[in-house]
Amino acid sequence: MNNIFRTTGVALVVILAVFSINTALANESQNNTQHDEHSHEHEHDKPIKKATDEHEHAEGEEHEIESIVKEENHEEGISLSTEKIELAGIEVDAVFPKKYLNSVYAPGEVKANGYKSYLVSPRTDSVVINRHASLGEHVKSGQKLVTLFSETMAQTQADFLIASSNWKRAKKLGSNNISERTLVEAENIYKGVYGKLIAFGLTKQAIDKIAQQDSATFGQYVLIAERDGVVLQDDFMQGQRIEAGETIMLLADENDLWVEANVPPNKELNLALGSPALIDLNGIKYQANVIQEAHTIDSVTRTRTVRLSVTNTGHKLHSGMFVKVYFQFQSNSEIIAVPEEALIRSSDGDWTVFIEDHPNEFKAVEVTRGRSFGEYREVSGLESGTKVVTRGAFFVASEIAKGGFDPHNH
């Protein structure tokens, strides 16, 4: 009996052990399966996450590059609104190679045109009775200028009346009643006195009126303007005695004036008649042409005189004014040039201009200055057709400086 129970107990122990081992193996197998599935799941999700990270990283880099580009563009220039451009008076012009006029400076003085001026003076000692024109007045040809009195004129007028009467009587009698000698003599005396009155400055009309002249006004005569002009000088007073040949008035045609430039003798300009020049009077420009050139040196100024003719447009030029004269010579070849005001000097001393690459967007470009051509300056460093700020460059530079950037990209 005891052996039976002992055998049965051993069997039960063996069965329980086998069951435990199978259960453990089954659990391990299930755990391995779940682990493999979980691992497979992670391996499947990993590329998706990696692609997402790479896409986000690429977007970040693109945004960063775009920000850098924008920042670099902003540092190089500035964008201005159309309203601001109009208010600032900014002007942009495309520059192309062409021939320009080179300028050589010389100081000058405006003078009356000696060929179109007229000195009013008595031909015999006289006294001023009355004036009819004053300084600065524009007078017309034939206009009364001054009334004078002269004892010599009074005697000559009386002689004219006698000579005129004798000549008329002689002509009426004719050669049949008087000798040929008497007739010729009367005619010659009349012509002599008539010529004397002309020499004294009387006109034909004034001579014809002598016969009707009142005896109280004998000796009085009027000097008239021989041409249109402006009274540039009238240094006399009524009652003043004027000697023969002394200037009473100076008339000049101010429509066409002279400018006399004082050129240093060491400047060989090789000016031909008609060579162009620019006259500058306080910023007002006039075109002029060379008409004469002296071949001697002034002993006082040590310069030689070059005379120019200028049309006085607007009547701003007057005798005695000092002006700037720029003799102009055309460049031998085509060059690119910009107005002087388009050039801005940077902090490091370089010359720059502002160009417009895109509408309303401006940036600075360094250039090298060359020869001066009046208001223009030769530059190198620009391509043909480049749009340059020709007016308002200083405003563009100040707007860029307000942003805290170096407008010259240094």
C-alpha positions in Angstrom: 0.0 0.0 0.0 2.7 2.4 0.9 4.5 1.5 -2.3 1.4 2.4 -4.3 1.1 5.8 -2.7 4.8 6.4 -3.2 4.6 5.5 -6.9 1.5 7.7 -7.4 3.2 10.8 -5.8 6.3 10.5 -8.0 4.1 10.4 -11.1 2.2 13.5 -10.0 5.4 15.4 -9.4 6.7 14.5 -12.9 3.4 15.6 -14.5 3.5 18.9 -12.7 7.0 19.5 -13.8 6.3 18.9 -17.4 3.3 21.2 -17.3 5.3 24.0 -15.8 8.0 23.6 -18.4 5.4 23.7 -21.3 3.7 26.7 -19.8 7.1 28.6 -19.5 8.0 27.7 -23.1 4.6 29.0 -24.3 4.9 32.3 -22.4 8.5 32.8 -23.8 7.3 32.1 -27.3 4.4 34.6 -26.9 6.8 37.2 -25.5 9.2 36.7 -28.4 6.4 37.1 -30.9 5.1 40.3 -29.3 8.7 41.6 -29.2 9.2 40.9 -32.8 6.0 42.5 -33.8 6.8 45.6 -31.7 10.3 45.7 -33.1 8.9 45.4 -36.7 6.5 48.2 -35.9 9.3 50.5 -34.7 11.4 49.7 -37.8 8.4 50.6 -40.0 7.8 53.9 -38.3 11.5 55.0 -38.2 11.9 56.0 -41.9 8.6 58.0 -41.7 9.9 60.0 -38.8 13.3 60.4 -40.4 11.8 61.8 -43.6 9.6 64.2 -41.6 12.7 65.4 -39.7 14.6 65.8 -43.0 11.8 67.8 -44.6 11.5 70.1 -41.5 15.3 70.5 -41.5 15.3 71.4 -45.3 12.5 73.9 -44.8 14.5 75.5 -41.9 17.6 75.8 -44.1 15.6 77.2 -47.0 14.1 79.8 -44.7 17.5 80.6 -43.3 19.0 81.0 -46.8 16.1 83.2 -47.8 16.6 85.4 -44.7 20.3 85.7 -45.5 19.6 86.6 -49.1 17.1 89.2 -48.0 19.4 90.6 -45.4 22.3 90.8 -48.0 20.0 92.5 -50.5 18.9 94.9 -47.8 22.5 95.7 -46.9 23.4 96.4 -50.5 20.6 98.9 -51.2 17.1 100.1 -50.3 13.6 100.0 -51.7 11.7 103.3 -51.8 8.0 103.9 -52.4 6.9 105.8 -55.5 5.5 108.6 -53.3 8.8 109.1 -51.5 10.7 109.1 -54.9 8.5 111.8 -56.2 8.7 113.9 -53.1 12.5 113.7 -53.0 12.7 114.6 -56.7 14.8 111.5 -57.5 15.5 111.1 -61.2 16.9 108.1 -62.9 18.5 108.0 -66.4 20.2 105.3 -68.4 23.8 106.2 -69.3 25.3 105.4 -72.7 28.7 106.2 -74.2 28.8 109.4 -76.2 31.1 112.4 -76.8 31.1 115.2 -74.3 32.5 118.7 -74.2 35.6 119.2 -72.0 35.7 122.6 -70.2 38.6 124.9 -69.4 37.8 127.6 -66.9 38.8 131.3 -67.1 37.5 134.4 -65.2 35.6 136.9 -67.3 33.9 140.3 -67.3 30.8 141.4 -69.2 31.4 144.3 -71.5 29.2 146.4 -73.8 29.3 145.3 -77.4 31.7 148.0 -78.8 30.4 147.4 -82.3 26.8 148.1 -81.2 27.4 150.9 -78.7 27.1 154.6 -79.3 28.6 157.6 -77.4 26.3 160.6 -77.2 28.4 163.7 -77.1 28.1 167.4 -78.4 30.3 168.3 -81.3 30.7 171.9 -80.0 30.9 173.3 -76.5 27.4 173.3 -75.1 25.3 173.7 -72.0 22.8 171.1 -70.9 19.2 172.5 -71.0 17.1 169.4 -70.4 17.4 165.6 -70.4 14.9 163.3 -72.0 16.3 159.9 -71.0 17.9 158.5 -67.8 20.2 155.8 -66.7 19.0 152.2 -67.4 16.3 153.3 -69.8 15.7 151.4 -73.0 15.5 153.9 -75.8 14.5 153.6 -79.5 16.3 154.9 -82.5 15.3 158.6 -83.1 14.2 159.1 -79.5 15.2 162.5 -77.9 18.0 162.1 -75.4 19.1 165.6 -74.3 18.6 169.3 -75.3 21.7 171.5 -75.4 22.5 175.2 -76.0 25.5 176.5 -77.8 26.6 180.0 -78.9 28.3 178.4 -81.9 25.1 176.6 -82.8 23.1 179.8 -82.6 25.5 181.6 -85.0 25.5 178.6 -87.3 21.7 178.5 -87.4 21.6 182.2 -88.2 24.1 181.7 -91.0 22.0 178.8 -92.3 18.9 181.0 -92.5 20.9 183.6 -94.6 22.6 181.0 -96.8 19.3 179.2 -97.4 17.5 182.5 -98.3 20.3 183.5 -100.7 20.4 180.1 -102.4 16.6 180.1 -102.9 16.7 183.6 -104.5 19.7 182.7 -106.7 17.9 179.6 -108.0 14.8 181.6 -108.7 16.6 184.2 -110.7 18.6 181.6 -112.6 21.7 181.9 -114.7 20.0 184.3 -117.1 19.7 187.0 -114.5 22.8 186.5 -112.4 26.3 185.3 -113.2 27.2 181.6 -113.0 29.8 182.5 -110.3 27.2 184.1 -108.0 24.9 181.1 -108.5 27.6 178.6 -107.6 28.8 180.7 -104.7 25.3 180.9 -103.1 24.9 177.2 -103.5 28.3 176.3 -102.0 27.7 178.6 -99.0 24.3 177.0 -98.4 25.8 173.5 -98.6 28.7 174.5 -96.3 26.4 175.8 -93.5 24.1 172.8 -94.0 27.0 170.4 -93.5 28.1 172.2 -90.4 24.7 171.7 -88.8 24.9 168.0 -89.7 28.3 167.9 -88.1 26.9 169.4 -84.9 24.5 166.5 -84.7 21.3 168.0 -86.1 19.1 165.8 -88.2 17.6 166.8 -91.6 14.2 167.2 -89.9 15.7 169.5 -87.3 17.4 171.6 -89.9 14.3 172.0 -91.9 12.5 173.4 -88.9 15.1 176.1 -88.2 13.1 178.6 -90.2 10.1 178.1 -88.0 12.1 178.2 -84.8 11.4 181.0 -82.3 14.3 183.4 -81.8 14.2 182.7 -78.1 15.2 179.1 -78.8 18.0 179.9 -81.2 21.1 178.0 -80.3 19.2 175.1 -78.8 19.4 171.7 -80.4 18.5 168.1 -79.5 20.6 165.0 -79.6 18.8 161.8 -80.5 19.4 158.1 -80.2 21.1 156.8 -83.3 20.1 153.2 -82.5 18.1 151.2 -80.1 19.8 150.5 -76.8 20.1 151.0 -73.0 21.4 154.1 -71.4 24.5 152.8 -69.6 26.0 156.2 -68.6 24.5 159.7 -68.1 26.9 161.4 -65.8 25.8 165.0 -66.2 23.5 167.6 -64.7 21.2 170.2 -66.2 23.0 173.5 -66.6 26.4 171.8 -66.8 28.7 172.9 -69.6 29.9 170.1 -71.7 33.0 170.4 -73.9 33.0 169.1 -77.5 33.5 165.4 -77.6 32.8 164.8 -73.9 30.5 161.9 -73.3 27.0 162.7 -72.2 25.4 159.3 -72.5 26.5 155.8 -73.5 24.0 153.7 -75.4 24.5 149.9 -75.8 22.6 147.1 -77.3 22.3 144.6 -74.4 20.7 142.0 -76.5 24.2 141.1 -77.7 27.1 141.6 -75.3 30.8 140.9 -75.0 32.5 138.8 -72.4 36.2 139.3 -72.1 37.9 136.2 -70.6 41.4 136.5 -69.0 43.3 133.4 -70.0 46.7 132.6 -68.5 49.4 132.6 -71.1 50.5 129.1 -70.3 47.1 127.7 -71.4 47.3 126.8 -75.1 43.6 126.6 -76.0 44.0 126.7 -79.8 40.7 128.5 -80.0 39.2 129.1 -83.4 36.7 131.8 -84.2 33.2 130.5 -83.4 34.5 128.0 -80.7 31.8 127.4 -78.1 32.0 128.4 -74.5 29.7 128.4 -71.5 29.1 131.6 -69.4 28.1 131.0 -65.8 26.5 133.9 -63.8 25.5 132.6 -60.4 24.3 129.3 -61.8 22.6 130.8 -64.9 24.2 129.4 -68.0 24.6 131.2 -71.4 26.0 129.9 -74.6 28.7 132.0 -76.1 31.1 132.0 -79.1 34.7 133.2 -79.5 34.9 136.2 -81.8 38.4 137.6 -81.1 41.6 136.5 -79.4 44.4 138.9 -78.3 48.0 137.9 -79.2 49.6 140.1 -76.6 49.9 139.7 -72.8 48.4 142.4 -70.6 51.2 144.1 -68.6 49.0 144.4 -65.5 47.0 141.1 -65.3 49.7 139.1 -67.2 46.9 137.4 -69.1 45.7 137.5 -72.7 42.1 138.5 -73.6 39.7 136.2 -75.4 36.5 138.0 -76.4 33.2 136.2 -76.7 29.8 137.2 -78.0 26.8 136.2 -75.9 23.1 136.7 -76.4 21.6 138.2 -73.3 18.6 136.0 -72.9 16.4 137.4 -70.1 18.5 140.5 -69.8 20.3 139.3 -66.7 23.8 140.2 -67.9 25.0 143.7 -67.6 28.3 145.5 -68.3 30.7 145.2 -65.4 29.5 141.9 -64.1 32.1 139.2 -63.3 31.3 135.8 -64.7 32.8 132.3 -65.1 33.8 131.3 -68.6 34.2 127.6 -69.6 35.8 127.0 -72.9 34.4 123.7 -74.3 36.3 121.1 -76.3 34.7 117.8 -77.5 36.2 114.5 -76.3 38.0 112.5 -78.9 36.1 109.3 -78.2 32.7 108.2 -76.7 32.7 107.9 -72.9 30.2 107.3 -70.1 29.6 110.3 -67.9 27.2 111.2 -65.1 26.2 114.6 -63.6 28.5 115.7 -60.8 25.6 115.6 -58.3 25.2 111.9 -59.0 28.5 111.1 -57.4 28.6 110.5 -53.6 31.8 109.9 -51.7 31.8 107.0 -49.3 33.4 107.0 -45.8 36.5 105.3 -47.1 36.9 107.9 -49.8 35.6 105.9 -52.8 33.3 107.5 -55.3 29.9 105.8 -55.8 26.7 106.2 -57.7 23.3 104.7 -57.0 21.9 102.4 -59.7 18.3 101.0 -60.1 18.5 97.3 -60.9 14.8 96.9 -60.3 12.0 99.4 -60.1 12.3 101.6 -57.0 15.2 99.5 -55.7 18.6 101.3 -55.4 22.1 100.2 -54.5 25.5 101.8 -54.5 28.2 100.9 -57.0 31.8 102.1 -56.8 33.1 104.0 -59.8 36.3 105.7 -60.8 36.2 109.4 -61.7 37.8 110.7 -64.8 37.9 114.0 -66.7 35.5 116.9 -66.1 33.1 117.9 -68.9 31.3 120.9 -67.5 28.4 119.6 -65.3 29.3 116.0 -66.2 32.1 113.8 -65.0 33.6 110.8 -66.8 33.3 107.5 -64.8 34.4 104.0 -65.3 32.8 100.9 -63.7 29.4 101.2 -65.3 28.0 99.3 -68.2 26.2 100.9 -71.1 22.5 101.3 -70.4 22.9 101.2 -66.6 20.1 103.2 -64.8 21.8 105.8 -62.6 20.3 108.2 -60.0 21.2 111.5 -61.7 19.3 113.6 -59.2 18.6 112.9 -55.5 21.6 110.7 -54.8 22.2 112.3 -51.5 18.7 111.5 -50.4 19.1 107.8 -51.4 22.3 107.6 -49.4 20.7 109.2 -46.3 17.8 106.7 -46.5 20.2 103.8 -46.6 22.1 105.2 -43.7 19.0 105.5 -41.6 18.7 101.7 -41.7 22.1 101.4 -40.1 23.7 99.8 -43.1 26.8 100.9 -45.0 25.4 102.2 -48.3 28.7 101.2 -49.9 28.6 97.6 -48.6 31.9 97.8 -46.7 
